[in-house]
């Protein structure tokens, strides 16, 4: 039996990043299709919505809520198997998990929001008590918020992101997946969970930052402001896909590191269960992009 994402032993953070990049490069064709699904949906939503900032933001959230539960599990199913499955199999299997994935998306959002609210609750009393009114207080809120987010957000983000591989690859309900994710994050300890969470944040925001920076430079040089409407969906789509690739690799590594005697069953489900509805043979027959 082969391990999902090629993970059969505990890895360092550097090895997790290296494995994630390797898988993304080897499976770029399927991941690009998933990326384009989101980009096209986002562009259509922006095009038909009124040109106001609140409406545009709401359109973005709506697209994420509708398309995310399909793209997220599809990216997981593309990353985990030893042999890359055909696109129809991936989409069909992802669609079968749409409802559970949607609940996972809501839970993930709620977890991050709770963490942010907790951070604000920690920072606000201290800033109000020790910093006088004016610019210094605003600066204190800004610096304090950044520090608290760096300290508190990585763990909850890790918790929320590994929900998807657990739901999809271990065939768990969203509620059971939360219990499993909590156990694994707790087993990792604060330091490692924080490091893994920071790695996820880098994969979440680095593609967005790089693409937005590049597009802003091109717009400044060419004055083609229409590129702004293309660049943002491209950045967001790449973030959706890249974050699921590394979340899947982290899930597999955490299974190996913390699950003990349960690892064989977990890895077996990851390679077989997602495509067991009459599609396993088609997956096994495809060797393109083999990890």
Secondary structure, DSSP 8 states (H G I E B T S, - for coil): ---GGG--S---HHHHHHHHHHHHHHTHHHHHHHHHHHHHHHHHHHHHS-SSHHHHHHHHHHHHHHHHHHHHHHHHHHHHSSS---HHHHHHHHHHTHHHHHHHHHHHHHHHHHHHHHHHHHHHHHHHHHS-SSHHHHHHHHHHHHHHHHHHHHHHHHHHHHHHHHHHHS---HHHHHHHHHHHHHHHHHHHHHHHHHHHHHHHHHHHHHHHHHHHHHHHHH--TTHHHHHHHHHHHHHHHHHHHHHHHHHHHHHHHH-GGGHHHHHHHHHHGGGTTT-HHHHHT--TT--
